[in-house]
Amino acid sequence: MISRRQFGALSAGLLLPRRLLAAADGEQQLLFIFCAGGWDQTAVFAPLFDSSSVDMEPEAVSASAGGITFVDHEDRPAVRSFFEDWGPQTCLINGFEVRAISHEQCTRLLMTGSSGAESDDWAVLAAGNAGPDLLMPHVVVSGPAFSSQYSSKVVRIGASGQLPGLIDGSALQRSEQPVDPMGAQTQSLVDAFMRERAASLSAVAGRGKEQRYAESLSTVLQQAESLSGYADQLQVEINEQTDMLDQLEVALGCLQEGLTRTAMIQYDGIWGVGWDTHSDNWYQSLHFEELFGYLSRLMTELESRTAADGRQMSEAVTVVVLSEMGRSPQLNNWGGRHHWTYTSAMLLGAGIAGGQVIGGYDPYAIGQSVRLSDGVVSDSGTPLVSGHLGATLLALAGIDPGDLTGGLDPITAALR
């Protein structure tokens, strides 16, 4: 699998200039891959072959590799290969509930643990609590982001690559109004004037609002100058033809150079048709086959790269793969599956106690209670909800979940 823009070149540092401002050394980074629409947990994660209440795929079988028990099928060799190669670095969490059935509500619950509009999602919280010098604390290449307290930490690339145009000024040329861009010499004079103006304001500013304005102006000018060297490397246009590797180039580059603590990518499945398979459920197989091929390539890239703080990227980045809902255990009349409140997620790489499956589904595809300390299914355990996943990610990022998850505890069994 080869990227159109030579995905592997990033590992040699060819696509990005040297780091200008970096995350604090040793901070855990998170890369989210969001599968929008609701994936079918019975296609990979839930081998419920002994249940008469679940329509399992014909010719599928239960298999184990790398400590992970999964659903195997000859049409999905990439899934099998992934667990054979990367199972020891993978923790599969089965059977947590998102407690809704609409896509929008489920996505918010999955990412924030709350249905309220005033919540920051897990990625935004981690970015908001990162080192102060990050140029793009949470970069959204594509996909959802929910922010309130830390909205200023979220940077979107834009569906048509608007961010690079805003950085280098070329966005003005796409305006409906005619624009005559400044020449290089004039632009240099304007930049010098703005820097001098900011310095003058800082020198005479009193305390309070005036001082905060002067400091903010200086910071913004410094960040804009720093980001200007990265505009070309942030170029990506998101549509149904966009290769996921092109998105990963941007996200991994930002993480590798220490510009970003968290990143979000949305994967819409093969040909961009999405995971919401109310009919033609066989698309799920195609989606998973392609997804796991990408994940194998991603893990290989992380193994081959060095992060800005000198660590191997596989020791710096945790990959979080998730979907906002699962799909009903039985097929409908159109050969598809409807929405289901129980789903699964995968945690890969740094900080993860891999080679294990935490939780599970009962014969009706309902999530089972789990002991958070060891991940074992138990009647005396805890029914998992999305907030437990969020608490786990926050703990991984060195943040006390506390009130951020309504008092829910992390799944400590998932953490190394």
C-alpha positions in Angstrom: 0.0 0.0 0.0 1.8 3.2 -1.2 0.7 6.7 -0.7 0.3 9.1 -3.6 2.6 11.5 -1.8 5.1 9.0 -0.5 3.8 8.4 3.0 7.0 6.9 4.2 9.0 10.0 3.4 7.9 11.5 6.7 9.9 9.0 8.6 13.0 10.4 7.2 11.9 14.0 8.1 11.7 15.1 4.5 8.2 16.6 4.5 8.5 18.9 7.5 11.1 21.5 8.6 12.7 21.3 12.0 10.6 21.7 15.1 9.9 25.3 16.1 7.8 25.0 19.2 7.2 21.6 20.8 5.1 19.8 23.3 6.5 19.3 26.8 9.0 16.4 26.8 7.4 13.1 27.6 3.8 14.0 27.1 1.6 11.3 25.8 0.1 12.0 22.4 -3.2 10.7 21.1 -4.2 10.0 17.5 -8.0 9.3 17.1 -9.4 7.4 14.1 -13.2 7.8 14.1 -15.2 5.4 11.9 -18.4 7.5 11.3 -21.7 5.8 11.0 -21.5 2.8 13.4 -19.4 -0.3 12.8 -20.7 -3.8 13.0 -19.0 -5.3 16.1 -19.9 -8.8 15.0 -17.7 -8.5 11.9 -14.4 -8.3 13.9 -14.8 -7.7 17.6 -17.6 -10.0 18.9 -17.3 -13.7 17.9 -20.8 -14.6 19.1 -21.1 -17.8 17.1 -22.8 -19.7 19.9 -25.8 -17.4 20.1 -29.0 -18.1 18.2 -29.9 -14.4 18.7 -27.0 -13.1 16.6 -26.7 -13.4 12.9 -23.1 -14.0 12.3 -21.5 -13.8 8.9 -21.5 -17.0 6.9 -18.1 -18.7 6.7 -16.8 -16.5 9.5 -15.0 -18.2 12.4 -13.6 -17.3 15.7 -9.8 -17.0 15.8 -7.0 -15.8 18.1 -3.8 -14.0 17.4 -1.5 -11.9 19.6 -3.7 -12.4 22.6 -6.8 -11.1 20.8 -9.8 -13.2 20.0 -11.7 -11.9 17.0 -13.9 -12.8 14.0 -11.9 -14.1 11.1 -13.0 -14.4 7.5 -11.1 -15.2 4.3 -12.3 -11.9 2.8 -10.5 -10.0 5.6 -6.9 -11.1 5.6 -5.7 -7.7 6.7 -7.6 -8.1 10.0 -5.9 -11.4 10.7 -2.5 -10.1 9.7 -2.9 -7.0 11.9 -3.6 -9.1 15.0 -0.8 -11.5 14.2 1.6 -8.6 13.9 0.3 -6.0 16.4 -2.0 -7.9 18.8 0.5 -7.6 21.6 0.3 -3.8 21.3 -3.6 -3.9 21.0 -6.2 -3.6 23.7 -9.7 -4.3 22.6 -12.6 -3.0 24.7 -15.9 -4.7 24.1 -19.4 -4.0 25.1 -19.5 -0.4 26.4 -22.7 1.5 25.9 -23.3 5.0 24.4 -26.9 5.1 25.6 -28.4 6.7 22.4 -29.3 5.7 18.9 -28.9 8.9 16.8 -25.5 9.5 15.2 -25.1 13.0 16.5 -26.0 12.2 20.0 -24.0 9.0 20.1 -20.9 10.8 18.7 -21.2 13.5 21.4 -21.7 10.8 24.1 -18.8 8.8 22.8 -16.4 11.7 22.7 -17.4 13.6 25.8 -19.4 11.2 28.0 -22.2 13.8 28.1 -25.1 14.9 26.1 -24.6 18.5 27.1 -23.3 21.1 24.7 -20.8 22.6 27.2 -18.4 19.6 27.3 -15.0 19.3 25.8 -14.2 16.0 24.2 -11.4 13.7 25.4 -9.0 14.9 22.7 -9.7 18.5 23.4 -9.2 18.0 27.2 -5.9 16.3 26.6 -4.8 19.2 24.3 -6.0 21.8 26.8 -3.9 20.3 29.5 -0.8 20.1 27.3 2.4 22.2 27.4 1.8 25.9 26.7 3.9 26.2 23.6 2.0 24.0 21.2 1.2 25.7 17.9 -1.8 23.4 17.2 -2.8 21.6 20.4 -5.6 19.6 18.8 -5.5 19.3 15.1 -8.6 18.0 13.4 -7.7 16.8 9.9 -11.3 15.5 9.6 -14.0 14.3 11.9 -15.8 15.5 15.0 -14.6 17.9 17.7 -16.6 19.1 20.7 -15.2 22.0 22.7 -16.3 24.6 25.2 -13.6 25.6 27.8 -10.8 24.8 25.4 -12.2 25.9 22.0 -9.1 28.0 21.4 -7.0 24.7 21.4 -8.8 23.2 18.4 -7.4 23.8 14.9 -9.2 22.4 11.9 -7.4 21.8 8.6 -10.7 22.4 6.7 -12.5 20.2 4.3 -10.9 21.9 1.3 -7.6 22.6 3.0 -8.5 26.2 4.2 -5.9 26.3 7.0 -2.8 26.5 4.8 -4.4 29.3 2.8 -5.1 31.2 6.0 -1.5 30.7 7.1 0.2 31.8 3.9 -2.4 34.4 2.9 -3.5 32.8 -0.3 -7.0 32.5 1.0 -7.5 36.2 0.2 -7.0 35.4 -3.5 -10.0 33.0 -3.3 -12.2 35.8 -2.0 -15.3 36.9 -3.9 -13.9 40.4 -3.7 -10.9 41.2 -6.0 -7.7 41.3 -3.9 -4.4 42.6 -5.0 -1.9 40.7 -2.7 1.1 42.5 -1.3 4.5 41.8 -2.7 7.2 40.1 -0.6 8.9 43.4 0.2 5.7 45.1 1.3 4.7 42.1 3.3 8.0 42.1 5.1 7.6 45.8 6.0 4.0 45.1 7.3 5.3 42.2 9.4 8.1 44.3 10.9 5.6 47.0 11.7 3.3 44.6 13.5 6.2 43.1 15.5 7.3 46.6 16.5 3.8 47.6 17.4 3.3 44.6 19.6 6.6 45.3 21.4 5.7 48.9 22.0 2.3 47.9 23.4 3.9 45.4 25.7 6.4 48.0 27.0 3.7 50.5 28.0 0.8 48.2 28.8 -0.6 48.4 32.3 -2.0 45.4 34.2 -5.3 43.8 33.4 -7.1 43.8 30.0 -4.5 46.0 28.3 -1.6 43.7 29.3 -3.5 40.6 28.3 -4.2 42.1 24.9 -0.5 43.1 24.3 0.6 39.6 25.4 -2.0 37.9 23.1 -0.9 40.0 20.1 2.7 39.1 20.6 1.9 35.5 20.9 -0.3 35.4 17.8 2.3 37.1 15.7 5.0 34.7 16.9 2.7 31.7 16.2 1.8 33.0 12.8 5.4 33.4 11.9 6.3 29.9 13.2 3.3 28.3 11.4 4.2 29.9 8.1 6.9 27.3 7.5 4.4 24.5 7.7 1.7 25.7 5.3 2.8 23.4 2.5 2.9 20.3 4.8 -0.7 20.9 5.9 -2.2 20.6 2.5 -4.9 18.0 2.2 -8.4 18.1 0.7 -11.0 15.9 2.3 -13.5 14.1 0.1 -14.6 10.6 -0.8 -11.5 10.1 -2.9 -9.0 11.2 -0.3 -6.7 8.4 0.7 -6.5 7.9 4.5 -2.8 7.9 4.2 -2.9 11.5 3.0 -4.7 12.5 6.2 -2.3 10.5 8.2 0.6 12.3 6.7 -0.7 15.6 8.1 -1.6 14.2 11.5 1.6 12.2 12.0 3.7 15.0 10.8 2.2 17.4 13.4 2.6 14.8 16.2 6.2 14.0 15.1 7.3 17.6 15.1 5.7 18.4 18.5 3.3 20.9 17.1 0.3 18.9 18.3 -0.7 16.7 21.3 -3.8 15.2 19.9 -5.2 14.7 16.3 -8.4 13.5 14.8 -9.0 11.7 11.5 -12.4 10.4 10.3 -12.4 7.2 8.2 -15.6 6.9 6.1 -14.9 3.4 4.8 -14.1 2.2 1.3 -15.1 4.7 -1.4 -16.3 7.0 1.3 -19.7 5.3 1.6 -19.7 5.3 5.4 -20.4 2.7 8.1 -24.2 3.2 8.4 -25.2 0.0 6.8 -29.0 -0.3 7.2 -28.7 -2.3 4.0 -25.9 -4.1 2.2 -24.1 -5.0 5.4 -21.3 -6.6 3.4 -19.8 -3.1 3.1 -18.7 -3.6 6.7 -16.3 -6.3 5.5 -14.8 -4.1 2.9 -14.4 -1.2 5.4 -12.7 -3.4 8.0 -10.3 -4.9 5.5 -9.2 -1.5 4.3 -9.1 0.0 7.8 -6.9 -2.7 9.2 -4.6 -2.4 6.3 -4.2 1.3 7.1 -3.7 0.4 10.8 -0.9 -2.0 10.0 0.9 0.6 7.9 0.4 3.2 10.7 1.9 1.0 13.4 4.9 0.3 11.2 5.4 4.0 10.6 5.2 4.7 14.4 7.9 2.1 14.9 10.2 3.7 12.4 10.0 7.3 13.5 11.5 9.4 16.2 9.4 11.9 18.0 10.5 15.5 18.6 11.5 14.7 22.2 13.7 11.9 21.1 11.4 9.0 21.9 10.4 6.4 19.4 7.0 7.5 18.2 5.6 4.1 19.1 6.4 5.0 22.7 4.9 8.5 22.4 1.6 8.0 20.5 -1.5 6.1 21.5 -3.9 5.3 18.6 -7.6 5.3 19.5 -9.9 3.6 17.0 -13.6 3.9 17.6 -17.1 4.3 16.2 -20.1 6.1 17.7 -22.3 3.0 17.9 -22.5 -0.7 17.0 -25.1 -2.5 14.9 -28.0 -4.6 15.8 -27.3 -8.4 16.3 -29.8 -9.5 13.7 -30.0 -8.6 10.0 -33.1 -6.7 8.8 -35.1 -7.4 5.6 -32.6 -5.4 3.5 -29.5 -7.4 4.5 -28.3 -4.7 6.8 -28.3 -3.9 10.5 -29.9 -1.0 12.5 -28.3 1.1 15.2 -27.2 -0.5 18.4 -26.2 1.2 21.6 -23.3 -1.2 22.5 -20.0 -1.0 20.7 -16.3 -1.6 20.8 -13.1 0.4 20.6 -9.4 -0.4 20.1 -6.4 1.2 21.9 -3.0 0.7 20.2 0.5 1.4 21.1 2.1 3.6 23.7 1.0 3.2 27.3 -1.4 0.4 26.5 -1.4 -3.1 28.1 -1.8 -5.0 24.9 -2.6 -8.5 23.9 -5.9 -8.5 25.7 -9.7 -8.2 25.2 -11.5 -6.3 28.0 -15.2 -6.9 28.5 -17.5 -8.7 26.2 -21.1 -9.3 24.9 -23.7 -11.6 26.2 -25.7 -13.9 23.8 -28.0 -10.9 22.9 -25.0 -8.7 22.0 -25.5 -6.6 25.2 -22.4 -5.5 27.0 -21.3 -7.3 30.1 -20.1 -5.9 33.4 -16.4 -5.8 33.8 -13.9 -5.5 36.7 -12.0 -2.3 35.9 -8.9 -3.5 37.6 -8.3 -6.6 35.5 -10.8 -6.3 32.6 -12.5 -9.6 33.5 -16.2 -10.0 32.8 -18.0 -10.4 36.2 -21.6 -10.0 37.5 -20.1 -7.9 40.3 -18.3 -5.7 37.9 -19.1 -2.3 36.3 -21.4 -1.9 33.2 -19.1 0.0 30.8 -20.2 3.3 29.2 -18.4 5.8 27.1 -17.3 7.7 30.1 -15.1 4.8 31.3 -13.3 4.9 27.9 -12.9 8.7 28.3 -11.6 8.3 31.9 -9.1 5.8 30.6 -7.8 8.1 27.9 -7.6 11.0 30.3 -5.6 8.9 32.8 -3.3 7.9 29.9 -2.7 11.6 29.2 -1.9 12.2 32.8 -5.1 14.0 33.7 -7.2 13.1 36.7 -10.6 12.2 35.3 -12.4 13.3 38.5 -15.4 15.5 37.7 -14.6 15.4 34.0 -16.3 12.0 33.7 -19.0 12.4 36.3 -17.0 10.4 38.8 -16.4 7.4 36.5 -13.2 5.5 36.9 -10.7 4.5 34.2 -10.3 1.0 33.0 -6.9 0.5 34.7 -6.6 -2.9 33.2 -6.1 -1.2 29.8 -3.1 0.9 31.0 0.5 -0.3 31.1 
